[in-house]
C-alpha cells in the first residue's frame, strides 16, 4: 500500500529506513512539520513501485492564489486547471475560466445563479470571454439551486454548451452532490463536478464531514441519472473543527500538523472513511490519505471520469504525492 499508518513509537527516521527513503524525502512527501515527531494513527504516503494506477481525470480549482512553486508541482499532473489565472502557464492542464456565482461576502448565491440562468444572452457573453481569454473551457458553479430550478438549468445549459462546442471549448458544471433532483437537467455539460457530499445530519455532534457510506449512495444516484463517464467526484482539502457544537473549516494539513505537534492519537472511522482526534474540548474530523485512497477506489469502481480537488495552503504534499503516484491523467477530448 502507498499509505501507511503510524504506530506508537514510530519515528520519521525508522519509517524512512523501512522504505529506503531519506528522512528529508519522507518529510517532503508528507509535509511533516518536524523531522523528529510523528503521532499514532497518522497516515503517511510512501512511494510504491509497480502498482497499476487509476486512469482518471484530475481537476484542481483552488480558491486562493498558490505560490508558483506549488503551481509548478501540480499543473503537469492535472487534466483541468481552474483558478481564473492567465492560461499561458497551464503546463499541459486544460485551463478553465471559472464562473463562481457568489455574493459580495463570498457565499454561494442562489440569486446570482437565477440571474444568470434567466439571461440567455449571458451564454454568449461567457463563450466570448472563454474564447477571448484563450481558455479551454468554462467551469460554471451555480451552487445553491433547488429542485424547482431544474427547468432553468435545462434551458440555459444547452445554449451555453452549444456555444462553447462551436468554439471547440468544454463546459464543466459544479453541482451539490446531494442535489439529485437537478442531475437530469445537467446532461448538456461535458463534465459534472459533484460538490459537497451531504453529511449525515442525524448523527450527534461532532460528526464526520462526508461519510463514505453516504457518499456511495449519492454517487450511485448520480450514475443513475447521468453517464458515469461525465462525473467528477469533488474532494475538499478542508475538514471541520468542532468546538461547543459549532463547526469551523480547517485545512487537513493544518489539523494534522496540530495533532503531530501535540502528540494526539488519530482515530480512523472505517464507515465514514475519515479520521478524527481531540485536543481538549476541540474535536477535528478530516479526510486523510486513507480517505483519498477509499474515494479513489470508489470513483474507479463506479466508472467516474475522475476527481475534482480544491488545493489549499498549507500545501498538502502527501495528498498530491499520492495522486501523482496512483493516477494516470486522462487525455481530454470532446
LUMBA-230602 format. One line per field, with one value per residue (C-alpha): residue number from 1; residue in one letter; chain; x, y, z. Coordinates in nm, 2 decimals, decimal comma. Layout:
<nodes>
num	c(NUM / ...)
residu	c(a / ...)
chaine	c(A / ...)
u	c(X / ...)
v	c(Y / ...)
w	c(Z / ...)
</nodes>
This chain:
<nodes>
num	c(1 / 2 / 3 / 4 / 5 / 6 / 7 / 8 / 9 / 10 / 11 / 12 / 13 / 14 / 15 / 16 / 17 / 18 / 19 / 20 / 21 / 22 / 23 / 24 / 25 / 26 / 27 / 28 / 29 / 30 / 31 / 32 / 33 / 34 / 35 / 36 / 37 / 38 / 39 / 40 / 41 / 42 / 43 / 44 / 45 / 46 / 47 / 48 / 49 / 50 / 51 / 52 / 53 / 54 / 55 / 56 / 57 / 58 / 59 / 60 / 61 / 62 / 63 / 64 / 65 / 66 / 67 / 68 / 69 / 70 / 71 / 72 / 73 / 74 / 75 / 76 / 77 / 78 / 79 / 80 / 81 / 82 / 83 / 84 / 85 / 86 / 87 / 88 / 89 / 90 / 91 / 92 / 93 / 94 / 95 / 96 / 97 / 98 / 99 / 100 / 101 / 102 / 103 / 104 / 105 / 106 / 107 / 108 / 109 / 110 / 111 / 112 / 113 / 114 / 115 / 116 / 117 / 118 / 119 / 120 / 121 / 122 / 123 / 124 / 125 / 126 / 127 / 128 / 129 / 130 / 131 / 132 / 133 / 134 / 135 / 136 / 137 / 138 / 139 / 140 / 141 / 142 / 143 / 144 / 145 / 146 / 147 / 148 / 149 / 150 / 151 / 152 / 153 / 154 / 155 / 156 / 157 / 158 / 159 / 160 / 161 / 162 / 163 / 164 / 165 / 166 / 167 / 168 / 169 / 170 / 171 / 172 / 173 / 174 / 175 / 176 / 177 / 178 / 179 / 180 / 181 / 182 / 183 / 184 / 185 / 186 / 187 / 188 / 189 / 190 / 191 / 192 / 193 / 194 / 195 / 196 / 197 / 198 / 199 / 200 / 201 / 202 / 203 / 204 / 205 / 206 / 207 / 208 / 209 / 210 / 211 / 212 / 213 / 214 / 215 / 216 / 217 / 218 / 219 / 220 / 221 / 222 / 223 / 224 / 225 / 226 / 227 / 228 / 229 / 230 / 231 / 232 / 233 / 234 / 235 / 236 / 237 / 238 / 239 / 240 / 241 / 242 / 243 / 244 / 245 / 246 / 247 / 248 / 249 / 250 / 251 / 252 / 253 / 254 / 255 / 256 / 257 / 258 / 259 / 260 / 261 / 262 / 263 / 264 / 265 / 266 / 267 / 268 / 269 / 270 / 271 / 272 / 273 / 274 / 275 / 276 / 277 / 278 / 279 / 280 / 281 / 282 / 283 / 284 / 285 / 286 / 287 / 288 / 289 / 290 / 291 / 292 / 293 / 294 / 295 / 296 / 297 / 298 / 299 / 300 / 301 / 302 / 303 / 304 / 305 / 306 / 307 / 308 / 309 / 310 / 311 / 312 / 313 / 314 / 315 / 316 / 317 / 318 / 319 / 320 / 321 / 322 / 323 / 324 / 325 / 326 / 327 / 328 / 329 / 330 / 331 / 332 / 333 / 334)
residu	c(x / x / x / x / x / x / x / x / x / x / x / x / x / x / x / x / x / x / x / x / x / x / x / x / x / x / x / x / x / x / x / x / x / x / x / x / x / x / x / x / x / x / x / x / x / x / x / x / x / x / x / x / x / x / x / x / x / x / x / x / x / x / x / x / x / x / x / x / x / x / x / x / x / x / x / x / x / x / x / x / x / x / x / x / x / x / x / x / x / x / x / x / x / x / x / x / x / x / x / x / x / x / x / x / x / x / x / x / x / x / x / x / x / x / x / x / x / x / x / x / x / x / x / x / x / x / x / x / x / x / x / x / x / x / x / x / x / x / x / x / x / x / x / x / x / x / x / x / x / x / x / x / x / x / x / x / x / x / x / x / x / x / x / x / x / x / x / x / x / x / x / x / x / x / x / x / x / x / x / x / x / x / x / x / x / x / x / x / x / x / x / x / x / x / x / x / x / x / x / x / x / x / x / x / x / x / x / x / x / x / x / x / x / x / x / x / x / x / x / x / x / x / x / x / x / x / x / x / x / x / x / x / x / x / x / x / x / x / x / x / x / x / x / x / x / x / x / x / x / x / x / x / x / x / x / x / x / x / x / x / x / x / x / x / x / x / x / x / x / x / x / x / x / x / x / x / x / x / x / x / x / x / x / x / x / x / x / x / x / x / x / x / x / x / x / x / x / x / x / x / x / x / x / x / x / x / x / x / x / x / x / x / x / x / x / x / x / x / x / x / x / x / x / x / x / x / x / x / x / x / x / x / x / x)
chaine	c(A / A / A / A / A / A / A / A / A / A / A / A / A / A / A / A / A / A / A / A / A / A / A / A / A / A / A / A / A / A / A / A / A / A / A / A / A / A / A / A / A / A / A / A / A / A / A / A / A / A / A / A / A / A / A / A / A / A / A / A / A / A / A / A / A / A / A / A / A / A / A / A / A / A / A / A / A / A / A / A / A / A / A / A / A / A / A / A / A / A / A / A / A / A / A / A / A / A / A / A / A / A / A / A / A / A / A / A / A / A / A / A / A / A / A / A / A / A / A / A / A / A / A / A / A / A / A / A / A / A / A / A / A / A / A / A / A / A / A / A / A / A / A / A / A / A / A / A / A / A / A / A / A / A / A / A / A / A / A / A / A / A / A / A / A / A / A / A / A / A / A / A / A / A / A / A / A / A / A / A / A / A / A / A / A / A / A / A / A / A / A / A / A / A / A / A / A / A / A / A / A / A / A / A / A / A / A / A / A / A / A / A / A / A / A / A / A / A / A / A / A / A / A / A / A / A / A / A / A / A / A / A / A / A / A / A / A / A / A / A / A / A / A / A / A / A / A / A / A / A / A / A / A / A / A / A / A / A / A / A / A / A / A / A / A / A / A / A / A / A / A / A / A / A / A / A / A / A / A / A / A / A / A / A / A / A / A / A / A / A / A / A / A / A / A / A / A / A / A / A / A / A / A / A / A / A / A / A / A / A / A / A / A / A / A / A / A / A / A / A / A / A / A / A / A / A / A / A / A / A / A / A / A / A)
u	c(0,00 / 0,13 / -0,04 / 0,09 / -0,04 / 0,20 / 0,21 / 0,31 / 0,69 / 0,73 / 0,97 / 1,04 / 1,39 / 1,26 / 0,99 / 1,24 / 1,48 / 1,19 / 1,11 / 1,46 / 1,39 / 1,58 / 1,41 / 1,42 / 1,23 / 0,97 / 0,91 / 0,89 / 0,64 / 0,42 / 0,47 / 0,58 / 0,65 / 0,91 / 1,16 / 1,17 / 0,80 / 0,50 / 0,18 / -0,02 / -0,27 / -0,11 / -0,14 / 0,18 / 0,25 / 0,54 / 0,63 / 0,53 / 0,67 / 0,48 / 0,13 / -0,12 / -0,25 / -0,61 / -0,68 / -0,87 / -0,91 / -0,80 / -0,94 / -0,78 / -0,98 / -0,80 / -0,99 / -0,68 / -0,36 / -0,10 / 0,28 / 0,45 / 0,64 / 0,31 / 0,15 / 0,46 / 0,43 / 0,06 / 0,00 / 0,19 / -0,03 / -0,37 / -0,63 / -0,80 / -0,69 / -0,95 / -0,83 / -0,90 / -0,54 / -0,38 / -0,38 / -0,03 / 0,14 / -0,10 / 0,18 / -0,04 / -0,35 / -0,65 / -0,71 / -1,07 / -1,24 / -1,41 / -1,75 / -1,84 / -2,18 / -2,10 / -2,25 / -2,03 / -1,95 / -1,81 / -2,10 / -2,29 / -2,57 / -2,89 / -3,00 / -2,68 / -2,74 / -3,10 / -3,00 / -2,75 / -2,98 / -3,27 / -3,05 / -3,00 / -2,75 / -2,53 / -2,44 / -2,29 / -2,10 / -1,95 / -1,85 / -1,69 / -1,50 / -1,36 / -1,25 / -1,10 / -0,90 / -0,77 / -0,92 / -1,00 / -1,35 / -1,57 / -1,62 / -1,96 / -2,06 / -2,43 / -2,43 / -2,74 / -3,00 / -3,32 / -3,52 / -3,76 / -3,46 / -3,42 / -3,61 / -3,40 / -3,08 / -3,22 / -3,29 / -2,97 / -2,71 / -2,77 / -2,73 / -2,40 / -2,27 / -2,35 / -2,18 / -1,87 / -1,86 / -1,88 / -1,56 / -1,40 / -1,43 / -1,56 / -1,83 / -1,78 / -2,06 / -2,04 / -2,35 / -2,42 / -2,38 / -2,70 / -2,90 / -3,01 / -3,33 / -3,11 / -2,90 / -3,14 / -3,12 / -2,74 / -2,66 / -2,56 / -2,24 / -1,93 / -1,84 / -2,04 / -1,84 / -2,03 / -1,96 / -2,00 / -2,13 / -2,41 / -2,30 / -2,53 / -2,72 / -2,89 / -2,56 / -2,47 / -2,21 / -1,93 / -1,97 / -1,79 / -1,78 / -1,89 / -1,93 / -1,81 / -2,13 / -2,35 / -2,12 / -2,17 / -2,55 / -2,52 / -2,28 / -2,50 / -2,80 / -2,59 / -2,48 / -2,85 / -2,93 / -2,61 / -2,34 / -2,07 / -1,80 / -1,92 / -1,89 / -1,60 / -1,61 / -1,53 / -1,29 / -1,23 / -0,89 / -1,08 / -1,20 / -1,41 / -1,31 / -1,59 / -1,60 / -1,90 / -2,12 / -2,01 / -1,83 / -1,54 / -1,34 / -0,98 / -0,73 / -0,64 / -0,27 / -0,30 / -0,51 / -0,27 / 0,02 / -0,16 / -0,21 / 0,16 / 0,28 / 0,07 / 0,12 / -0,25 / -0,36 / -0,56 / -0,86 / -0,98 / -1,35 / -1,40 / -1,76 / -1,71 / -1,38 / -1,25 / -1,02 / -1,07 / -0,88 / -0,95 / -0,75 / -0,90 / -1,26 / -1,20 / -1,27 / -1,14 / -1,29 / -1,10 / -1,01 / -0,65 / -0,46 / -0,67 / -0,98 / -0,84 / -0,75 / -1,10 / -1,26 / -1,02 / -1,13 / -1,50 / -1,46 / -1,29 / -1,55 / -1,84 / -1,66 / -1,64 / -1,43 / -1,22 / -1,17 / -1,20 / -0,99 / -0,95 / -0,58 / -0,53 / -0,24 / -0,06 / 0,02 / -0,09 / 0,22 / 0,12 / -0,22 / -0,07 / 0,22 / -0,04 / -0,25 / 0,05 / 0,15 / -0,19 / -0,35 / -0,26 / -0,41 / -0,66 / -0,63 / -0,92 / -1,12 / -1,47)
v	c(0,00 / 0,35 / 0,47 / 0,35 / 0,43 / 0,53 / 0,32 / 0,42 / 0,46 / 0,52 / 0,79 / 0,95 / 0,80 / 0,45 / 0,47 / 0,62 / 0,33 / 0,08 / 0,21 / 0,30 / 0,68 / 0,96 / 1,14 / 1,46 / 1,29 / 1,14 / 1,48 / 1,65 / 1,40 / 1,44 / 1,80 / 1,68 / 1,98 / 1,82 / 1,56 / 1,41 / 1,37 / 1,16 / 1,06 / 0,74 / 0,69 / 0,95 / 0,83 / 0,88 / 0,84 / 0,62 / 0,56 / 0,22 / 0,07 / -0,13 / -0,07 / -0,01 / 0,34 / 0,45 / 0,62 / 0,93 / 1,30 / 1,54 / 1,89 / 2,14 / 2,45 / 2,65 / 2,92 / 3,12 / 3,20 / 2,93 / 3,01 / 2,95 / 2,65 / 2,48 / 2,56 / 2,42 / 2,10 / 2,05 / 2,16 / 1,88 / 1,62 / 1,76 / 1,73 / 2,06 / 2,38 / 2,64 / 2,93 / 3,23 / 3,29 / 3,35 / 3,02 / 3,05 / 2,88 / 2,58 / 2,33 / 2,08 / 2,10 / 2,24 / 2,59 / 2,68 / 3,01 / 2,98 / 3,14 / 3,11 / 3,27 / 3,42 / 3,72 / 4,01 / 3,82 / 3,53 / 3,30 / 3,09 / 3,29 / 3,14 / 3,49 / 3,53 / 3,18 / 3,27 / 3,60 / 3,42 / 3,13 / 3,37 / 3,57 / 3,38 / 3,65 / 3,55 / 3,23 / 3,42 / 3,65 / 3,36 / 3,19 / 3,51 / 3,55 / 3,20 / 3,24 / 3,59 / 3,46 / 3,16 / 2,92 / 2,56 / 2,59 / 2,71 / 2,59 / 2,71 / 2,69 / 2,77 / 2,62 / 2,68 / 2,58 / 2,38 / 2,11 / 2,38 / 2,54 / 2,23 / 2,38 / 2,70 / 2,49 / 2,27 / 2,58 / 2,76 / 2,48 / 2,36 / 2,72 / 2,75 / 2,41 / 2,46 / 2,80 / 2,65 / 2,35 / 2,56 / 2,72 / 2,38 / 2,45 / 2,25 / 2,31 / 2,18 / 2,23 / 2,21 / 2,08 / 1,98 / 1,60 / 1,58 / 1,77 / 1,46 / 1,64 / 1,86 / 1,58 / 1,51 / 1,87 / 1,88 / 1,64 / 1,91 / 1,97 / 1,78 / 1,71 / 1,75 / 1,80 / 1,66 / 1,91 / 1,90 / 1,55 / 1,56 / 1,49 / 1,26 / 1,53 / 1,28 / 1,20 / 1,36 / 1,64 / 1,64 / 1,43 / 1,34 / 1,58 / 1,34 / 0,98 / 0,73 / 0,52 / 0,82 / 0,93 / 0,59 / 0,64 / 0,99 / 0,87 / 0,57 / 0,81 / 1,04 / 0,75 / 0,65 / 1,00 / 1,09 / 0,90 / 0,79 / 0,89 / 1,26 / 1,27 / 1,41 / 1,35 / 1,66 / 1,63 / 1,92 / 1,98 / 2,12 / 1,93 / 2,05 / 2,18 / 2,13 / 2,35 / 2,40 / 2,24 / 2,49 / 2,39 / 2,58 / 2,48 / 2,38 / 2,26 / 1,89 / 1,96 / 2,23 / 1,99 / 1,71 / 1,93 / 2,02 / 1,65 / 1,58 / 1,88 / 1,78 / 1,40 / 1,34 / 1,00 / 0,99 / 0,75 / 0,61 / 0,56 / 0,28 / 0,36 / 0,73 / 0,69 / 0,98 / 1,03 / 1,23 / 1,34 / 1,56 / 1,84 / 1,94 / 2,05 / 2,07 / 1,78 / 1,75 / 1,54 / 1,53 / 1,32 / 1,18 / 0,98 / 0,67 / 0,87 / 0,96 / 0,60 / 0,49 / 0,76 / 0,69 / 0,33 / 0,42 / 0,66 / 0,38 / 0,12 / 0,33 / 0,43 / 0,80 / 1,03 / 1,14 / 1,37 / 1,75 / 1,89 / 2,23 / 2,27 / 2,48 / 2,63 / 2,49 / 2,27 / 1,91 / 1,75 / 1,40 / 1,42 / 1,53 / 1,28 / 1,00 / 1,12 / 1,16 / 0,80 / 0,65 / 0,84 / 0,83 / 1,15 / 1,11 / 1,30 / 1,53 / 1,52 / 1,62)
w	c(0,00 / -0,07 / 0,25 / 0,59 / 0,94 / 1,22 / 1,53 / 1,89 / 1,89 / 1,52 / 1,42 / 1,08 / 1,07 / 1,14 / 0,87 / 0,62 / 0,68 / 0,64 / 0,29 / 0,18 / 0,19 / 0,34 / 0,63 / 0,42 / 0,14 / 0,38 / 0,53 / 0,19 / 0,05 / 0,36 / 0,46 / 0,80 / 1,02 / 1,24 / 1,12 / 1,47 / 1,55 / 1,44 / 1,62 / 1,65 / 1,37 / 1,13 / 0,76 / 0,55 / 0,18 / 0,08 / -0,29 / -0,42 / -0,73 / -1,00 / -0,88 / -1,16 / -1,15 / -1,18 / -1,52 / -1,42 / -1,49 / -1,22 / -1,19 / -0,95 / -0,85 / -0,58 / -0,40 / -0,31 / -0,50 / -0,49 / -0,49 / -0,83 / -0,68 / -0,58 / -0,92 / -1,10 / -0,90 / -0,96 / -1,32 / -1,51 / -1,32 / -1,40 / -1,68 / -1,59 / -1,40 / -1,29 / -1,09 / -1,32 / -1,39 / -1,73 / -1,92 / -2,08 / -1,78 / -1,77 / -1,83 / -2,01 / -1,79 / -1,99 / -1,83 / -1,75 / -1,69 / -1,35 / -1,31 / -0,94 / -0,86 / -0,52 / -0,34 / -0,22 / 0,10 / -0,09 / -0,01 / -0,27 / -0,41 / -0,55 / -0,66 / -0,87 / -1,02 / -1,10 / -1,26 / -1,49 / -1,59 / -1,67 / -1,92 / -2,25 / -2,36 / -2,07 / -2,26 / -2,55 / -2,31 / -2,13 / -2,45 / -2,58 / -2,25 / -2,27 / -2,63 / -2,58 / -2,28 / -2,46 / -2,21 / -2,30 / -2,14 / -1,87 / -1,51 / -1,40 / -1,04 / -0,99 / -0,64 / -0,42 / -0,67 / -0,57 / -0,75 / -0,89 / -1,07 / -1,29 / -1,59 / -1,57 / -1,58 / -1,87 / -2,08 / -2,02 / -2,03 / -2,39 / -2,52 / -2,33 / -2,42 / -2,79 / -2,80 / -2,63 / -2,85 / -3,17 / -3,04 / -2,96 / -2,58 / -2,29 / -2,03 / -1,67 / -1,42 / -1,04 / -0,86 / -0,50 / -0,48 / -0,27 / -0,53 / -0,72 / -0,85 / -1,07 / -1,22 / -1,51 / -1,62 / -1,63 / -1,92 / -2,16 / -1,97 / -2,07 / -1,71 / -1,39 / -1,07 / -0,76 / -0,48 / -0,10 / -0,04 / 0,23 / 0,58 / 0,79 / 0,97 / 1,20 / 1,37 / 1,70 / 1,71 / 1,64 / 1,32 / 1,00 / 0,71 / 0,43 / 0,54 / 0,28 / 0,30 / 0,24 / -0,04 / -0,21 / -0,20 / -0,35 / -0,63 / -0,72 / -0,75 / -0,97 / -1,20 / -1,25 / -1,38 / -1,56 / -1,76 / -1,51 / -1,76 / -1,72 / -1,34 / -1,13 / -0,76 / -0,56 / -0,27 / -0,03 / 0,13 / 0,44 / 0,74 / 1,04 / 1,38 / 1,63 / 1,94 / 2,16 / 1,89 / 1,63 / 1,31 / 1,16 / 0,85 / 0,89 / 0,63 / 0,66 / 0,67 / 0,94 / 1,15 / 1,11 / 1,20 / 1,52 / 1,61 / 1,55 / 1,74 / 2,04 / 2,01 / 1,98 / 1,86 / 1,54 / 1,52 / 1,19 / 1,13 / 0,87 / 0,80 / 0,75 / 0,57 / 0,77 / 1,08 / 1,39 / 1,70 / 2,00 / 2,16 / 2,49 / 2,42 / 2,04 / 1,80 / 1,45 / 1,16 / 0,84 / 0,54 / 0,54 / 0,28 / 0,37 / 0,29 / -0,05 / -0,13 / -0,04 / -0,26 / -0,55 / -0,53 / -0,52 / -0,82 / -1,02 / -0,91 / -1,03 / -1,36 / -1,28 / -1,50 / -1,22 / -0,92 / -0,86 / -0,58 / -0,41 / -0,32 / -0,01 / 0,19 / 0,38 / 0,08 / 0,14 / -0,03 / 0,08 / -0,09 / -0,42 / -0,40 / -0,35 / -0,65 / -0,87 / -0,78 / -0,82 / -1,11 / -1,48 / -1,61 / -1,89 / -2,22 / -2,27 / -2,59 / -2,68)
</nodes>
